[in-house]
């Protein structure tokens, strides 16, 4: 039996607006707080109804069932999907402003002076991708804004030469894959230099079903090129992406950072121009000839591959010795956070805010995540990998107050921010 608004009614009541907040946002936030326990029970019961599925996968599973359902059953599942969307909007409201009306913790950091790590500039290379204008999806400008914001940070704060930075806007699959392999094969990049890869755009999630039997997860994440679903183009699976990053580590050393502000779970490409103005960075998985099998086959059959790793295998796993993964967690979203910089991914704007702060001077990658904290109830950034305790940009010393201080942390290099 599907759960819907009749099972868990969420009543929005008029109330006195809180300072600095619109009437609609105030009503929505207070309704969420009033029904917080009911919402938690709803997600718990829905998880049980789906075979005790992880609560992070409820949106994806609901959307999958909605695609397959017909008639009255489809209407019931649609109600469930609408409740999940309502909850996501509520999480956003509570995440950006606390109960006293203060901004999120990362917004209260102290801005630092540009050029703190001047010595890193000429030993730093970057590939930055911002995909915004997808066919059939809302184009809100946030993805390209993210990419330009990252480039601005690199040039101003790290003094990275512009000819060390490749910026791709609205990139197709071939452009994205070519650029990744070019990093691996570029003779101008010395072994041991820092390499940053940033991706901002839609992500998707594929249910492997009976194709890949065995252990969890049953879902395969992917990032989405601008031409997905057109002329045989497919998404780029996390398995293909991580294989390329492992080869990049072999070729150029383990000082690799990958920042990705997208989502592998959710209930489809969504845009909400009212209330929160949130856009959920997740796309429907492609079907038929452009679907999961074609996507994995594209990664396996690329003649530039060095690795013999079988990305179809149920035993596939990330090589966490060559990178650390920092993910936004949950259903990452795009929003205008009121910082005068237009629309951005909430995770991207938080990361950049930390990197440009005084507090960020001596941070590790793990410390960045700790400083960001919980963005929303279902979006808690996390760090995974052998080198998550490395200092930012894999320095051996921390720049604090203009002085060089030895770090107490000594770990292998290699980091992936995702």
C-alpha positions as CSV (number, residue, x, y, z in Angstrom):
1,X,0.0,0.0,0.0
2,X,1.4,3.4,-1.0
3,X,1.6,6.1,1.6
4,X,0.3,9.6,0.7
5,X,-1.1,12.9,2.0
6,X,-4.2,11.1,3.3
7,X,-2.0,8.9,5.5
8,X,0.3,11.7,6.6
9,X,-1.6,15.1,6.3
10,X,0.7,18.1,6.4
11,X,-1.5,21.2,7.1
12,X,0.0,24.6,6.2
13,X,-1.5,27.2,8.6
14,X,-1.2,31.0,8.4
15,X,1.1,32.4,11.0
16,X,3.0,35.6,11.9
17,X,6.0,35.9,9.5
18,X,9.5,35.6,11.0
19,X,11.9,38.6,10.5
20,X,13.5,38.5,7.1
21,X,11.4,35.7,5.6
22,X,8.6,35.7,3.1
23,X,5.1,34.8,4.3
24,X,5.1,31.6,2.2
25,X,8.6,30.5,3.4
26,X,7.6,31.1,7.0
27,X,4.4,29.1,6.8
28,X,6.2,26.2,5.0
29,X,9.0,26.1,7.6
30,X,6.7,26.2,10.6
31,X,4.5,23.5,9.2
32,X,7.6,21.4,8.7
33,X,8.7,21.9,12.3
34,X,5.2,21.2,13.6
35,X,5.1,17.8,11.7
36,X,8.7,16.8,12.0
37,X,8.0,13.7,14.0
38,X,5.2,12.7,11.6
39,X,7.6,13.2,8.6
40,X,10.2,10.9,10.2
41,X,7.6,8.3,10.8
42,X,6.4,8.7,7.1
43,X,9.9,8.0,5.8
44,X,10.4,5.1,8.2
45,X,7.1,3.5,7.1
46,X,7.8,4.1,3.4
47,X,11.3,2.6,3.8
48,X,9.7,-0.6,5.3
49,X,7.1,-0.7,2.5
50,X,9.9,-0.6,0.0
51,X,11.7,-3.6,1.6
52,X,13.6,-1.5,4.2
53,X,15.3,0.6,1.6
54,X,17.7,3.3,2.7
55,X,15.8,6.6,3.3
56,X,18.2,8.3,0.9
57,X,16.8,6.1,-2.0
58,X,13.1,6.8,-1.3
59,X,12.8,9.4,-4.0
60,X,14.5,7.3,-6.6
61,X,12.4,4.2,-5.8
62,X,9.2,6.2,-5.7
63,X,10.0,7.6,-9.2
64,X,10.8,4.2,-10.5
65,X,7.5,2.8,-9.3
66,X,5.7,5.9,-10.7
67,X,7.2,5.2,-14.2
68,X,5.8,1.6,-14.1
69,X,2.4,2.2,-12.5
70,X,-0.9,2.7,-14.2
71,X,-4.4,4.0,-13.2
72,X,-5.3,4.4,-9.6
73,X,-2.0,3.0,-8.4
74,X,-0.1,5.7,-10.4
75,X,-2.2,8.4,-8.7
76,X,-1.4,7.0,-5.2
77,X,2.3,6.8,-6.0
78,X,2.2,10.4,-7.4
79,X,0.8,11.5,-4.0
80,X,3.7,9.9,-2.3
81,X,6.1,11.6,-4.7
82,X,4.5,15.0,-3.9
83,X,4.9,14.4,-0.2
84,X,8.6,13.6,-0.6
85,X,9.1,16.8,-2.7
86,X,7.3,18.8,0.1
87,X,9.7,17.3,2.6
88,X,12.7,18.2,0.5
89,X,11.5,21.8,0.3
90,X,11.1,21.9,4.1
91,X,14.6,20.5,4.6
92,X,16.0,23.3,2.5
93,X,14.2,26.0,4.5
94,X,15.5,24.6,7.8
95,X,19.0,24.1,6.5
96,X,19.5,27.7,5.3
97,X,18.2,29.5,8.4
98,X,18.1,28.2,11.9
99,X,15.3,28.8,14.4
100,X,16.7,32.1,15.5
101,X,16.9,33.4,12.0
102,X,20.7,33.2,11.7
103,X,22.4,32.1,8.6
104,X,24.0,28.6,8.2
105,X,27.4,28.1,10.0
106,X,29.5,28.3,6.8
107,X,28.0,31.7,6.1
108,X,29.4,33.1,9.3
109,X,33.1,32.4,8.5
110,X,35.5,35.2,8.1
111,X,36.7,36.0,4.6
112,X,40.4,35.7,3.9
113,X,42.7,37.6,1.7
114,X,43.2,36.3,-1.9
115,X,46.6,34.9,-2.8
116,X,47.2,33.0,0.5
117,X,48.8,30.0,-1.3
118,X,50.8,31.8,-3.9
119,X,53.3,29.0,-4.3
120,X,50.7,26.5,-5.5
121,X,49.6,28.5,-8.6
122,X,52.1,27.2,-11.2
123,X,51.8,23.7,-9.9
124,X,48.0,23.6,-10.1
125,X,45.8,22.4,-13.0
126,X,42.1,22.4,-13.3
127,X,39.2,21.0,-15.5
128,X,35.9,22.8,-14.6
129,X,32.6,21.7,-16.1
130,X,29.3,23.5,-15.8
131,X,26.3,22.0,-17.6
132,X,23.2,24.1,-17.6
133,X,21.0,24.0,-20.8
134,X,19.7,20.4,-20.9
135,X,17.0,19.5,-23.4
136,X,13.7,19.2,-21.6
137,X,15.0,20.4,-18.2
138,X,14.8,23.8,-16.6
139,X,17.9,26.0,-17.3
140,X,18.4,28.2,-14.2
141,X,22.0,29.3,-14.7
142,X,23.3,27.8,-11.5
143,X,25.5,25.1,-13.0
144,X,27.6,27.5,-15.1
145,X,27.6,29.9,-12.2
146,X,29.2,27.2,-10.1
147,X,31.9,26.6,-12.6
148,X,32.8,30.3,-13.0
149,X,32.9,30.7,-9.2
150,X,35.4,27.9,-8.9
151,X,37.6,29.3,-11.7
152,X,37.4,32.7,-9.9
153,X,38.5,31.1,-6.7
154,X,41.5,29.4,-8.3
155,X,42.7,32.5,-10.1
156,X,42.3,34.9,-7.2
157,X,43.1,32.8,-4.1
158,X,45.5,30.2,-5.5
159,X,47.0,32.4,-8.3
160,X,46.5,29.5,-10.8
161,X,47.5,30.7,-14.3
162,X,44.5,30.9,-16.7
163,X,46.2,28.7,-19.2
164,X,46.3,25.9,-16.5
165,X,42.5,26.0,-16.4
166,X,40.1,24.4,-18.9
167,X,36.5,25.6,-18.5
168,X,33.8,23.7,-20.3
169,X,30.2,25.1,-20.3
170,X,27.3,23.0,-21.5
171,X,29.7,20.1,-22.4
172,X,28.6,17.0,-24.3
173,X,29.8,13.5,-23.4
174,X,32.7,13.4,-25.8
175,X,34.0,16.7,-24.6
176,X,33.8,15.7,-21.0
177,X,35.5,12.3,-21.5
178,X,38.1,13.8,-23.9
179,X,39.0,16.4,-21.3
180,X,39.4,13.8,-18.6
181,X,41.7,11.7,-20.7
182,X,43.7,14.8,-21.8
183,X,44.6,15.4,-18.1
184,X,46.0,11.9,-17.9
185,X,48.0,12.3,-21.2
186,X,49.0,15.9,-21.0
187,X,52.8,16.0,-21.0
188,X,52.8,19.6,-19.6
189,X,51.5,18.4,-16.3
190,X,54.4,17.1,-14.1
191,X,53.9,14.2,-11.9
192,X,53.0,15.4,-8.4
193,X,51.2,18.6,-9.4
194,X,47.7,19.4,-8.0
195,X,44.8,18.5,-10.3
196,X,41.3,19.8,-9.6
197,X,38.3,18.6,-11.5
198,X,35.0,20.3,-10.8
199,X,31.6,19.2,-12.2
200,X,28.3,21.0,-11.7
201,X,25.2,19.8,-13.4
202,X,22.6,17.0,-13.3
203,X,23.3,13.6,-11.9
204,X,21.2,10.5,-12.2
205,X,20.8,7.0,-10.7
206,X,20.3,3.7,-12.4
207,X,18.8,0.6,-10.8
208,X,21.0,-2.3,-11.8
209,X,18.2,-4.8,-11.2
210,X,19.1,-8.3,-12.3
211,X,22.1,-7.1,-14.4
212,X,24.5,-6.9,-11.5
213,X,23.6,-9.4,-8.8
214,X,25.1,-9.6,-5.4
215,X,25.9,-7.0,-2.8
216,X,24.6,-3.4,-2.4
217,X,24.4,-0.8,-3.7
218,X,21.9,-1.8,-6.4
219,X,22.0,1.7,-7.8
220,X,24.7,3.1,-10.1
221,X,25.3,6.8,-10.0
222,X,26.1,8.9,-13.1
223,X,26.9,12.5,-14.1
224,X,25.0,13.9,-17.1
225,X,26.4,15.5,-20.2
226,X,24.4,18.1,-22.0
227,X,23.6,15.8,-25.0
228,X,22.4,12.9,-22.9
229,X,19.8,10.8,-24.8
230,X,20.6,12.5,-28.1
231,X,22.2,10.7,-31.1
232,X,23.3,7.7,-29.0
233,X,24.9,9.8,-26.2
234,X,24.5,8.4,-22.7
235,X,25.4,9.5,-19.1
236,X,28.9,8.9,-17.6
237,X,28.7,6.3,-14.9
238,X,30.5,6.7,-11.6
239,X,32.3,3.5,-12.5
240,X,33.7,4.9,-15.7
241,X,34.6,8.2,-14.0
242,X,36.4,6.5,-11.1
243,X,38.3,4.3,-13.4
244,X,39.6,7.3,-15.3
245,X,40.5,9.0,-12.1
246,X,42.5,6.0,-11.0
247,X,44.4,6.1,-14.2
248,X,45.0,9.8,-13.8
249,X,46.5,9.1,-10.4
250,X,48.8,6.5,-11.9
251,X,49.9,9.0,-14.6
252,X,50.2,12.3,-12.6
253,X,50.3,11.3,-9.0
254,X,47.7,11.3,-6.2
255,X,47.1,15.0,-5.7
256,X,43.7,14.9,-7.4
257,X,40.7,16.7,-6.2
258,X,37.2,16.3,-7.7
259,X,34.4,18.6,-6.6
260,X,31.0,17.6,-7.9
261,X,27.7,19.3,-7.0
262,X,25.1,16.9,-8.4
263,X,22.8,14.2,-7.1
264,X,22.6,10.5,-7.7
265,X,19.1,10.1,-6.1
266,X,15.8,12.0,-6.3
267,X,12.4,12.0,-8.0
268,X,13.3,13.4,-11.4
269,X,14.3,16.7,-12.9
270,X,12.4,19.2,-10.8
271,X,12.1,23.0,-10.5
272,X,10.2,24.9,-8.0
273,X,9.9,28.6,-8.7
274,X,7.8,29.3,-5.6
275,X,8.7,29.3,-2.0
276,X,12.2,28.1,-1.8
277,X,13.0,28.5,-5.5
278,X,14.9,25.2,-5.2
279,X,15.9,23.0,-8.2
280,X,16.8,19.5,-7.4
281,X,20.0,18.4,-9.4
282,X,18.8,15.0,-10.5
283,X,17.6,13.7,-13.8
284,X,15.6,10.7,-14.8
285,X,17.7,7.7,-15.8
286,X,17.8,7.2,-19.6
287,X,16.0,4.2,-20.9
288,X,16.2,1.8,-23.9
289,X,19.2,2.0,-26.2
290,X,20.7,5.0,-24.2
291,X,20.2,3.4,-20.8
292,X,22.4,1.7,-18.3
293,X,23.9,-1.2,-20.4
294,X,24.9,1.2,-23.1
295,X,26.4,3.6,-20.5
296,X,28.5,0.9,-18.9
297,X,29.5,-0.5,-22.3
298,X,30.7,3.0,-23.4
299,X,33.0,3.0,-20.4
300,X,34.3,-0.5,-21.0
301,X,34.9,-0.1,-24.8
302,X,36.8,3.2,-24.8
303,X,40.1,2.4,-26.6
304,X,42.0,4.9,-24.4
305,X,41.5,2.8,-21.3
306,X,44.5,1.4,-19.5
307,X,42.7,-0.4,-16.8
308,X,41.3,-4.0,-17.2
309,X,38.8,-3.4,-14.4
310,X,35.3,-4.8,-15.3
311,X,32.9,-2.1,-14.5
312,X,30.0,-4.6,-15.1
313,X,31.2,-6.7,-12.2
314,X,29.2,-7.1,-9.0
315,X,32.6,-6.9,-7.2
316,X,33.5,-3.4,-8.6
317,X,34.5,-0.9,-6.0
318,X,36.2,2.5,-5.9
319,X,39.9,2.7,-5.5
320,X,39.9,4.8,-2.3
321,X,43.7,4.7,-2.1
322,X,44.0,7.1,-5.0
323,X,41.3,9.6,-4.0
324,X,39.0,10.8,-1.2
325,X,35.4,11.4,-2.0
326,X,33.6,14.4,-0.5
327,X,29.9,14.3,-1.4
328,X,27.1,16.8,-0.8
329,X,24.9,13.9,0.5
330,X,21.2,13.3,-0.1
331,X,19.3,15.3,-2.8
332,X,21.6,18.2,-3.5
333,X,19.9,21.3,-4.7
334,X,20.4,24.6,-6.5
335,X,19.2,27.8,-4.9
336,X,19.7,31.5,-4.7
337,X,21.2,31.8,-1.2
338,X,21.2,35.5,-1.2
339,X,24.9,36.1,-1.3
340,X,24.7,38.4,-4.3
341,X,26.2,35.8,-6.6
342,X,23.1,34.5,-8.3
343,X,21.9,30.8,-8.3
344,X,24.4,28.2,-7.2
345,X,24.5,24.7,-5.9
346,X,24.2,24.8,-2.1
347,X,27.1,22.5,-1.7
348,X,29.4,24.4,-4.1
349,X,28.7,27.8,-2.5
350,X,29.3,26.3,0.9
351,X,32.7,24.7,-0.2
352,X,33.9,27.9,-1.8
353,X,32.9,29.9,1.3
354,X,35.0,27.7,3.5
355,X,37.9,27.7,1.1
356,X,37.9,31.5,1.0
357,X,37.7,31.9,4.8
358,X,40.4,32.5,7.4
359,X,39.3,29.4,9.2
360,X,40.0,27.4,6.0
361,X,43.7,28.2,6.0
362,X,44.9,25.1,7.9
363,X,42.0,22.8,7.2
364,X,42.1,19.3,5.9
365,X,39.6,18.0,3.4
366,X,37.7,16.3,6.2
367,X,37.8,19.7,8.0
368,X,36.0,21.3,5.1
369,X,33.1,18.9,5.4
370,X,33.0,19.4,9.2
371,X,32.9,23.2,8.7
372,X,30.0,22.9,6.3
373,X,28.0,20.7,8.6
374,X,24.5,19.6,7.8
375,X,23.1,21.6,4.9
376,X,19.6,20.1,5.3
377,X,18.2,17.2,7.2
378,X,18.8,14.9,4.2
379,X,21.9,16.6,3.0
380,X,24.9,16.0,5.2
381,X,28.2,16.2,3.3
382,X,30.5,13.3,4.0
383,X,34.2,12.3,3.5
384,X,35.3,8.8,2.4
385,X,38.8,7.7,1.5
386,X,42.3,6.9,2.7
387,X,43.5,10.6,2.4
388,X,40.5,12.5,3.8
389,X,42.7,13.9,6.6
390,X,45.2,15.5,4.2
391,X,45.7,19.2,4.4
392,X,43.9,21.2,1.6
393,X,45.8,20.9,-1.7
394,X,48.0,18.2,-0.1
395,X,50.4,20.7,1.6
396,X,52.9,19.5,4.1
397,X,52.5,22.7,6.1
398,X,49.6,24.9,7.1
399,X,49.7,28.7,6.4
400,X,48.4,30.2,9.6
401,X,48.7,33.9,10.3
402,X,51.4,34.3,7.6
403,X,53.6,31.7,9.4
404,X,54.5,28.1,8.3
405,X,53.4,25.6,10.8
406,X,54.1,21.9,10.6
407,X,51.0,19.8,10.2
408,X,50.4,17.0,12.7
409,X,48.7,15.0,10.0
410,X,50.8,12.8,7.7
411,X,48.8,10.7,5.2
412,X,49.0,9.7,1.6
413,X,47.8,12.3,-0.9
414,X,44.8,12.0,-3.2
415,X,41.4,13.5,-2.8
416,X,38.1,13.4,-4.6
417,X,35.4,15.9,-3.7
418,X,32.1,14.8,-5.0
